[in-house]
Amino acid sequence: PRGPYYTIGHLPGPMGPYTFTFNANAPHSEMHFARDEEKVSALHPAGFTVGANTTDCIVVFPEGSGLEPLYFSMTVILPEGPLKQRQEEE
C-alpha cells in the first residue's frame, strides 16, 4: 500500500461529521465532487445564493509531509421553500 496517510477530523461547523483521509503518494486524479458544466443551471447575477451558510478552513499537514496546505469550503444548501423566498428577496 501507498503511504503515508493523513486523517483529518473534527472540522468546524457543518464539516464536523465528516472525516477526510489523504494519501501523500496517491497519483493525481480528477476531482470527485466537481460539477459537470453541462449539468450546471444558467448563470445567475451576483447576489444569487443557494446556501444557508458556508464554513471553511485551511488544513495544514505536518512538516516534512511534502503536502501543501488545503483549503476546504462546505456550503449547506437551503431547502426549496426558504430558497424560493431568498430568491424573491434578492
Backbone atoms as SQL, in Angstrom:
CREATE TABLE atoms (id INTEGER PRIMARY KEY, chain TEXT, resi INTEGER, resn TEXT, atom TEXT, x REAL, y REAL, z REAL);
INSERT INTO atoms VALUES
  (1, 'A', 1, 'PRO', 'N', 0.826, -1.201, 0.000),
  (2, 'A', 1, 'PRO', 'CA', 0.000, 0.000, 0.000),
  (3, 'A', 1, 'PRO', 'C', 0.861, 1.252, 0.000),
  (4, 'A', 2, 'ARG', 'N', 0.289, 2.288, -0.568),
  (5, 'A', 2, 'ARG', 'CA', 0.975, 3.575, -0.586),
  (6, 'A', 2, 'ARG', 'C', 0.772, 4.286, 0.733),
  (7, 'A', 3, 'GLY', 'N', 1.677, 5.098, 1.126),
  (8, 'A', 3, 'GLY', 'CA', 1.550, 5.878, 2.353),
  (9, 'A', 3, 'GLY', 'C', 2.430, 7.091, 2.224),
  (10, 'A', 4, 'PRO', 'N', 2.533, 7.925, 3.159),
  (11, 'A', 4, 'PRO', 'CA', 1.770, 7.936, 4.404),
  (12, 'A', 4, 'PRO', 'C', 0.366, 8.496, 4.200),
  (13, 'A', 5, 'TYR', 'N', -0.484, 8.160, 5.141),
  (14, 'A', 5, 'TYR', 'CA', -1.864, 8.626, 5.130),
  (15, 'A', 5, 'TYR', 'C', -2.058, 9.644, 6.244),
  (16, 'A', 6, 'TYR', 'N', -2.912, 10.627, 5.988),
  (17, 'A', 6, 'TYR', 'CA', -3.255, 11.637, 6.988),
  (18, 'A', 6, 'TYR', 'C', -4.769, 11.680, 7.095),
  (19, 'A', 7, 'THR', 'N', -5.282, 11.627, 8.299),
  (20, 'A', 7, 'THR', 'CA', -6.723, 11.686, 8.529),
  (21, 'A', 7, 'THR', 'C', -7.037, 12.952, 9.297),
  (22, 'A', 8, 'ILE', 'N', -8.045, 13.657, 8.816),
  (23, 'A', 8, 'ILE', 'CA', -8.442, 14.916, 9.435),
  (24, 'A', 8, 'ILE', 'C', -9.881, 14.783, 9.883),
  (25, 'A', 9, 'GLY', 'N', -10.132, 15.035, 11.140),
  (26, 'A', 9, 'GLY', 'CA', -11.487, 15.001, 11.678),
  (27, 'A', 9, 'GLY', 'C', -11.726, 16.222, 12.541),
  (28, 'A', 10, 'HIS', 'N', -12.883, 16.312, 13.110),
  (29, 'A', 10, 'HIS', 'CA', -13.253, 17.423, 13.995),
  (30, 'A', 10, 'HIS', 'C', -13.099, 18.777, 13.308),
  (31, 'A', 11, 'LEU', 'N', -13.588, 18.863, 12.084),
  (32, 'A', 11, 'LEU', 'CA', -13.564, 20.127, 11.363),
  (33, 'A', 11, 'LEU', 'C', -14.701, 21.011, 11.854),
  (34, 'A', 12, 'PRO', 'N', -14.647, 22.306, 11.582),
  (35, 'A', 12, 'PRO', 'CA', -15.657, 23.225, 12.115),
  (36, 'A', 12, 'PRO', 'C', -17.018, 23.112, 11.438),
  (37, 'A', 13, 'GLY', 'N', -18.042, 23.580, 12.142),
  (38, 'A', 13, 'GLY', 'CA', -19.391, 23.736, 11.586),
  (39, 'A', 13, 'GLY', 'C', -19.959, 22.495, 10.937),
  (40, 'A', 14, 'PRO', 'N', -20.584, 22.663, 9.755),
  (41, 'A', 14, 'PRO', 'CA', -21.247, 21.531, 9.097),
  (42, 'A', 14, 'PRO', 'C', -20.277, 20.470, 8.601),
  (43, 'A', 15, 'MET', 'N', -18.967, 20.738, 8.626),
  (44, 'A', 15, 'MET', 'CA', -17.987, 19.732, 8.220),
  (45, 'A', 15, 'MET', 'C', -17.688, 18.761, 9.354),
  (46, 'A', 16, 'GLY', 'N', -18.185, 19.040, 10.563),
  (47, 'A', 16, 'GLY', 'CA', -17.902, 18.235, 11.741),
  (48, 'A', 16, 'GLY', 'C', -18.124, 16.741, 11.598),
  (49, 'A', 17, 'PRO', 'N', -19.236, 16.296, 10.967),
  (50, 'A', 17, 'PRO', 'CA', -19.482, 14.855, 10.883),
  (51, 'A', 17, 'PRO', 'C', -18.579, 14.118, 9.900),
  (52, 'A', 18, 'TYR', 'N', -17.809, 14.837, 9.097),
  (53, 'A', 18, 'TYR', 'CA', -17.026, 14.197, 8.046),
  (54, 'A', 18, 'TYR', 'C', -15.581, 13.990, 8.471),
  (55, 'A', 19, 'THR', 'N', -14.970, 12.932, 7.955),
  (56, 'A', 19, 'THR', 'CA', -13.556, 12.663, 8.152),
  (57, 'A', 19, 'THR', 'C', -12.925, 12.563, 6.772),
  (58, 'A', 20, 'PHE', 'N', -11.830, 13.252, 6.566),
  (59, 'A', 20, 'PHE', 'CA', -11.134, 13.235, 5.287),
  (60, 'A', 20, 'PHE', 'C', -9.810, 12.518, 5.460),
  (61, 'A', 21, 'THR', 'N', -9.472, 11.632, 4.521),
  (62, 'A', 21, 'THR', 'CA', -8.209, 10.913, 4.552),
  (63, 'A', 21, 'THR', 'C', -7.441, 11.232, 3.275),
  (64, 'A', 22, 'PHE', 'N', -6.158, 11.538, 3.422),
  (65, 'A', 22, 'PHE', 'CA', -5.315, 11.889, 2.291),
  (66, 'A', 22, 'PHE', 'C', -4.143, 10.935, 2.226),
  (67, 'A', 23, 'ASN', 'N', -3.791, 10.535, 1.024),
  (68, 'A', 23, 'ASN', 'CA', -2.623, 9.704, 0.785),
  (69, 'A', 23, 'ASN', 'C', -1.589, 10.585, 0.095),
  (70, 'A', 24, 'ALA', 'N', -0.462, 10.813, 0.758),
  (71, 'A', 24, 'ALA', 'CA', 0.560, 11.717, 0.230),
  (72, 'A', 24, 'ALA', 'C', 1.169, 11.220, -1.071),
  (73, 'A', 25, 'ASN', 'N', 1.118, 9.931, -1.334),
  (74, 'A', 25, 'ASN', 'CA', 1.748, 9.371, -2.531),
  (75, 'A', 25, 'ASN', 'C', 0.754, 8.935, -3.596),
  (76, 'A', 26, 'ALA', 'N', -0.502, 9.252, -3.411),
  (77, 'A', 26, 'ALA', 'CA', -1.514, 8.846, -4.395),
  (78, 'A', 26, 'ALA', 'C', -1.307, 9.606, -5.698),
  (79, 'A', 27, 'PRO', 'N', -1.547, 8.944, -6.834),
  (80, 'A', 27, 'PRO', 'CA', -1.432, 9.664, -8.106),
  (81, 'A', 27, 'PRO', 'C', -2.544, 10.707, -8.216),
  (82, 'A', 28, 'HIS', 'N', -2.266, 11.794, -8.904),
  (83, 'A', 28, 'HIS', 'CA', -3.281, 12.829, -9.095),
  (84, 'A', 28, 'HIS', 'C', -4.389, 12.281, -9.983),
  (85, 'A', 29, 'SER', 'N', -5.617, 12.650, -9.672),
  (86, 'A', 29, 'SER', 'CA', -6.758, 12.193, -10.465),
  (87, 'A', 29, 'SER', 'C', -7.766, 13.321, -10.566),
  (88, 'A', 30, 'GLU', 'N', -8.832, 13.064, -11.287),
  (89, 'A', 30, 'GLU', 'CA', -9.890, 14.059, -11.445),
  (90, 'A', 30, 'GLU', 'C', -10.579, 14.300, -10.110),
  (91, 'A', 31, 'MET', 'N', -11.140, 15.512, -9.942),
  (92, 'A', 31, 'MET', 'CA', -11.884, 15.820, -8.725),
  (93, 'A', 31, 'MET', 'C', -13.163, 14.986, -8.702),
  (94, 'A', 32, 'HIS', 'N', -13.533, 14.507, -7.506),
  (95, 'A', 32, 'HIS', 'CA', -14.716, 13.663, -7.383),
  (96, 'A', 32, 'HIS', 'C', -16.008, 14.448, -7.240),
  (97, 'A', 33, 'PHE', 'N', -15.938, 15.687, -6.758),
  (98, 'A', 33, 'PHE', 'CA', -17.151, 16.432, -6.463),
  (99, 'A', 33, 'PHE', 'C', -17.359, 17.620, -7.391),
  (100, 'A', 34, 'ALA', 'N', -16.566, 17.711, -8.442),
  (101, 'A', 34, 'ALA', 'CA', -16.736, 18.831, -9.372),
  (102, 'A', 34, 'ALA', 'C', -18.012, 18.646, -10.187),
  (103, 'A', 35, 'ARG', 'N', -18.710, 19.736, -10.422),
  (104, 'A', 35, 'ARG', 'CA', -19.926, 19.662, -11.225),
  (105, 'A', 35, 'ARG', 'C', -19.565, 19.672, -12.701),
  (106, 'A', 36, 'ASP', 'N', -20.278, 18.893, -13.473),
  (107, 'A', 36, 'ASP', 'CA', -20.121, 18.874, -14.914),
  (108, 'A', 36, 'ASP', 'C', -20.761, 20.146, -15.467),
  (109, 'A', 37, 'GLU', 'N', -20.015, 20.924, -16.245),
  (110, 'A', 37, 'GLU', 'CA', -20.530, 22.199, -16.742),
  (111, 'A', 37, 'GLU', 'C', -21.827, 22.040, -17.511),
  (112, 'A', 38, 'GLU', 'N', -22.014, 20.933, -18.200),
  (113, 'A', 38, 'GLU', 'CA', -23.240, 20.735, -18.972),
  (114, 'A', 38, 'GLU', 'C', -24.452, 20.569, -18.065),
  (115, 'A', 39, 'LYS', 'N', -24.261, 20.162, -16.837),
  (116, 'A', 39, 'LYS', 'CA', -25.375, 19.922, -15.920),
  (117, 'A', 39, 'LYS', 'C', -25.677, 21.132, -15.044),
  (118, 'A', 40, 'VAL', 'N', -24.807, 22.137, -15.057),
  (119, 'A', 40, 'VAL', 'CA', -24.998, 23.316, -14.217),
  (120, 'A', 40, 'VAL', 'C', -26.083, 24.188, -14.826),
  (121, 'A', 41, 'SER', 'N', -26.947, 24.743, -13.978),
  (122, 'A', 41, 'SER', 'CA', -28.022, 25.597, -14.470),
  (123, 'A', 41, 'SER', 'C', -27.456, 26.914, -14.985),
  (124, 'A', 42, 'ALA', 'N', -28.323, 27.749, -15.489),
  (125, 'A', 42, 'ALA', 'CA', -27.921, 29.029, -16.060),
  (126, 'A', 42, 'ALA', 'C', -27.167, 29.885, -15.044),
  (127, 'A', 43, 'LEU', 'N', -26.394, 30.818, -15.557),
  (128, 'A', 43, 'LEU', 'CA', -25.680, 31.740, -14.676),
  (129, 'A', 43, 'LEU', 'C', -26.672, 32.671, -14.002),
  (130, 'A', 44, 'HIS', 'N', -26.343, 33.104, -12.820),
  (131, 'A', 44, 'HIS', 'CA', -27.211, 33.993, -12.055),
  (132, 'A', 44, 'HIS', 'C', -26.457, 35.278, -11.756),
  (133, 'A', 45, 'PRO', 'N', -27.174, 36.389, -11.630),
  (134, 'A', 45, 'PRO', 'CA', -26.494, 37.641, -11.299),
  (135, 'A', 45, 'PRO', 'C', -25.840, 37.563, -9.919),
  (136, 'A', 46, 'ALA', 'N', -24.846, 38.401, -9.711),
  (137, 'A', 46, 'ALA', 'CA', -24.184, 38.446, -8.406),
  (138, 'A', 46, 'ALA', 'C', -25.219, 38.661, -7.322),
  (139, 'A', 47, 'GLY', 'N', -25.068, 37.969, -6.215),
  (140, 'A', 47, 'GLY', 'CA', -26.024, 38.083, -5.120),
  (141, 'A', 47, 'GLY', 'C', -26.934, 36.884, -5.024),
  (142, 'A', 48, 'PHE', 'N', -27.085, 36.111, -6.097),
  (143, 'A', 48, 'PHE', 'CA', -27.921, 34.916, -6.059),
  (144, 'A', 48, 'PHE', 'C', -27.206, 33.858, -5.230),
  (145, 'A', 49, 'THR', 'N', -27.861, 33.391, -4.193),
  (146, 'A', 49, 'THR', 'CA', -27.239, 32.403, -3.318),
  (147, 'A', 49, 'THR', 'C', -28.173, 31.229, -3.087),
  (148, 'A', 50, 'VAL', 'N', -27.621, 30.044, -2.917),
  (149, 'A', 50, 'VAL', 'CA', -28.415, 28.852, -2.632),
  (150, 'A', 50, 'VAL', 'C', -28.054, 28.253, -1.282),
  (151, 'A', 51, 'GLY', 'N', -27.070, 28.821, -0.609),
  (152, 'A', 51, 'GLY', 'CA', -26.597, 28.236, 0.637),
  (153, 'A', 51, 'GLY', 'C', -27.144, 28.915, 1.873),
  (154, 'A', 52, 'ALA', 'N', -27.393, 28.097, 2.904),
  (155, 'A', 52, 'ALA', 'CA', -27.820, 28.627, 4.200),
  (156, 'A', 52, 'ALA', 'C', -26.620, 29.240, 4.913),
  (157, 'A', 53, 'ASN', 'N', -25.475, 28.593, 4.789),
  (158, 'A', 53, 'ASN', 'CA', -24.230, 29.131, 5.339),
  (159, 'A', 53, 'ASN', 'C', -23.052, 28.400, 4.716),
  (160, 'A', 54, 'THR', 'N', -21.901, 28.995, 4.828),
  (161, 'A', 54, 'THR', 'CA', -20.675, 28.407, 4.302),
  (162, 'A', 54, 'THR', 'C', -19.652, 28.358, 5.426),
  (163, 'A', 55, 'THR', 'N', -18.992, 27.226, 5.560),
  (164, 'A', 55, 'THR', 'CA', -17.930, 27.059, 6.543),
  (165, 'A', 55, 'THR', 'C', -16.668, 26.695, 5.779),
  (166, 'A', 56, 'ASP', 'N', -15.557, 27.267, 6.180),
  (167, 'A', 56, 'ASP', 'CA', -14.323, 26.916, 5.507),
  (168, 'A', 56, 'ASP', 'C', -13.177, 26.817, 6.504),
  (169, 'A', 57, 'CYS', 'N', -12.122, 26.161, 6.074),
  (170, 'A', 57, 'CYS', 'CA', -10.930, 26.038, 6.903),
  (171, 'A', 57, 'CYS', 'C', -9.742, 25.709, 6.014),
  (172, 'A', 58, 'ILE', 'N', -8.554, 25.898, 6.547),
  (173, 'A', 58, 'ILE', 'CA', -7.325, 25.520, 5.855),
  (174, 'A', 58, 'ILE', 'C', -6.685, 24.398, 6.658),
  (175, 'A', 59, 'VAL', 'N', -6.395, 23.290, 5.991),
  (176, 'A', 59, 'VAL', 'CA', -5.772, 22.132, 6.632),
  (177, 'A', 59, 'VAL', 'C', -4.276, 22.188, 6.337),
  (178, 'A', 60, 'VAL', 'N', -3.466, 22.197, 7.398),
  (179, 'A', 60, 'VAL', 'CA', -2.013, 22.233, 7.256),
  (180, 'A', 60, 'VAL', 'C', -1.471, 20.878, 7.696),
  (181, 'A', 61, 'PHE', 'N', -0.683, 20.249, 6.836),
  (182, 'A', 61, 'PHE', 'CA', -0.130, 18.928, 7.119),
  (183, 'A', 61, 'PHE', 'C', 1.181, 19.058, 7.898),
  (184, 'A', 62, 'PRO', 'N', 1.602, 17.969, 8.555),
  (185, 'A', 62, 'PRO', 'CA', 2.840, 18.017, 9.350),
  (186, 'A', 62, 'PRO', 'C', 4.058, 18.385, 8.494),
  (187, 'A', 63, 'GLU', 'N', 5.011, 19.053, 9.130),
  (188, 'A', 63, 'GLU', 'CA', 6.254, 19.403, 8.445),
  (189, 'A', 63, 'GLU', 'C', 6.919, 18.128, 7.931),
  (190, 'A', 64, 'GLY', 'N', 7.435, 18.174, 6.732),
  (191, 'A', 64, 'GLY', 'CA', 8.086, 17.012, 6.140),
  (192, 'A', 64, 'GLY', 'C', 7.146, 16.112, 5.365),
  (193, 'A', 65, 'SER', 'N', 5.841, 16.396, 5.382),
  (194, 'A', 65, 'SER', 'CA', 4.881, 15.552, 4.666),
  (195, 'A', 65, 'SER', 'C', 4.963, 15.752, 3.159),
  (196, 'A', 66, 'GLY', 'N', 5.454, 16.913, 2.746),
  (197, 'A', 66, 'GLY', 'CA', 5.509, 17.200, 1.317),
  (198, 'A', 66, 'GLY', 'C', 4.181, 17.664, 0.742),
  (199, 'A', 67, 'LEU', 'N', 3.169, 17.810, 1.600),
  (200, 'A', 67, 'LEU', 'CA', 1.847, 18.231, 1.135),
  (201, 'A', 67, 'LEU', 'C', 1.640, 19.717, 1.372),
  (202, 'A', 68, 'GLU', 'N', 1.047, 20.368, 0.393),
  (203, 'A', 68, 'GLU', 'CA', 0.709, 21.786, 0.516),
  (204, 'A', 68, 'GLU', 'C', -0.555, 21.907, 1.368),
  (205, 'A', 69, 'PRO', 'N', -0.738, 23.028, 2.056),
  (206, 'A', 69, 'PRO', 'CA', -1.995, 23.239, 2.788),
  (207, 'A', 69, 'PRO', 'C', -3.184, 23.172, 1.825),
  (208, 'A', 70, 'LEU', 'N', -4.303, 22.676, 2.321),
  (209, 'A', 70, 'LEU', 'CA', -5.519, 22.550, 1.508),
  (210, 'A', 70, 'LEU', 'C', -6.600, 23.465, 2.040),
  (211, 'A', 71, 'TYR', 'N', -7.348, 24.060, 1.146),
  (212, 'A', 71, 'TYR', 'CA', -8.477, 24.914, 1.520),
  (213, 'A', 71, 'TYR', 'C', -9.758, 24.117, 1.321),
  (214, 'A', 72, 'PHE', 'N', -10.591, 24.021, 2.370),
  (215, 'A', 72, 'PHE', 'CA', -11.882, 23.341, 2.305),
  (216, 'A', 72, 'PHE', 'C', -12.987, 24.359, 2.483),
  (217, 'A', 73, 'SER', 'N', -14.049, 24.189, 1.731),
  (218, 'A', 73, 'SER', 'CA', -15.231, 25.029, 1.891),
  (219, 'A', 73, 'SER', 'C', -16.451, 24.144, 1.703),
  (220, 'A', 74, 'MET', 'N', -17.412, 24.266, 2.608),
  (221, 'A', 74, 'MET', 'CA', -18.641, 23.477, 2.509),
  (222, 'A', 74, 'MET', 'C', -19.828, 24.419, 2.663),
  (223, 'A', 75, 'THR', 'N', -20.779, 24.303, 1.744),
  (224, 'A', 75, 'THR', 'CA', -21.985, 25.124, 1.777),
  (225, 'A', 75, 'THR', 'C', -23.184, 24.242, 2.045),
  (226, 'A', 76, 'VAL', 'N', -23.996, 24.616, 3.029),
  (227, 'A', 76, 'VAL', 'CA', -25.235, 23.904, 3.327),
  (228, 'A', 76, 'VAL', 'C', -26.317, 24.508, 2.436),
  (229, 'A', 77, 'ILE', 'N', -26.928, 23.682, 1.595),
  (230, 'A', 77, 'ILE', 'CA', -27.932, 24.144, 0.639),
  (231, 'A', 77, 'ILE', 'C', -29.276, 24.321, 1.338),
  (232, 'A', 78, 'LEU', 'N', -29.953, 25.420, 1.002),
  (233, 'A', 78, 'LEU', 'CA', -31.275, 25.686, 1.572),
  (234, 'A', 78, 'LEU', 'C', -32.321, 24.752, 0.979),
  (235, 'A', 79, 'PRO', 'N', -33.333, 24.348, 1.770),
  (236, 'A', 79, 'PRO', 'CA', -34.462, 23.593, 1.223),
  (237, 'A', 79, 'PRO', 'C', -35.245, 24.479, 0.249),
  (238, 'A', 80, 'GLU', 'N', -36.109, 23.877, -0.543),
  (239, 'A', 80, 'GLU', 'CA', -36.814, 24.579, -1.615),
  (240, 'A', 80, 'GLU', 'C', -37.585, 25.814, -1.138),
  (241, 'A', 81, 'GLY', 'N', -38.344, 25.706, -0.041),
  (242, 'A', 81, 'GLY', 'CA', -39.159, 26.832, 0.433),
  (243, 'A', 81, 'GLY', 'C', -38.328, 28.048, 0.800),
  (244, 'A', 82, 'PRO', 'N', -37.381, 27.915, 1.732),
  (245, 'A', 82, 'PRO', 'CA', -36.533, 29.060, 2.082),
  (246, 'A', 82, 'PRO', 'C', -35.704, 29.568, 0.900),
  (247, 'A', 83, 'LEU', 'N', -35.291, 28.662, 0.007),
  (248, 'A', 83, 'LEU', 'CA', -34.523, 29.085, -1.160),
  (249, 'A', 83, 'LEU', 'C', -35.366, 29.982, -2.058),
  (250, 'A', 84, 'LYS', 'N', -36.612, 29.578, -2.299),
  (251, 'A', 84, 'LYS', 'CA', -37.507, 30.379, -3.144),
  (252, 'A', 84, 'LYS', 'C', -37.734, 31.758, -2.520),
  (253, 'A', 85, 'GLN', 'N', -37.924, 31.802, -1.208),
  (254, 'A', 85, 'GLN', 'CA', -38.124, 33.074, -0.516),
  (255, 'A', 85, 'GLN', 'C', -36.881, 33.962, -0.664),
  (256, 'A', 86, 'ARG', 'N', -35.698, 33.391, -0.503),
  (257, 'A', 86, 'ARG', 'CA', -34.464, 34.169, -0.641),
  (258, 'A', 86, 'ARG', 'C', -34.316, 34.700, -2.061),
  (259, 'A', 87, 'GLN', 'N', -34.633, 33.862, -3.058),
  (260, 'A', 87, 'GLN', 'CA', -34.519, 34.304, -4.446),
  (261, 'A', 87, 'GLN', 'C', -35.459, 35.471, -4.726),
  (262, 'A', 88, 'GLU', 'N', -36.664, 35.419, -4.174),
  (263, 'A', 88, 'GLU', 'CA', -37.621, 36.510, -4.374),
  (264, 'A', 88, 'GLU', 'C', -37.119, 37.792, -3.726),
  (265, 'A', 89, 'GLU', 'N', -36.479, 37.675, -2.563),
  (266, 'A', 89, 'GLU', 'CA', -35.950, 38.845, -1.868),
  (267, 'A', 89, 'GLU', 'C', -34.754, 39.444, -2.596),
  (268, 'A', 90, 'GLU', 'N', -33.960, 38.593, -3.226),
  (269, 'A', 90, 'GLU', 'CA', -32.775, 39.087, -3.933),
  (270, 'A', 90, 'GLU', 'C', -33.170, 39.665, -5.266);
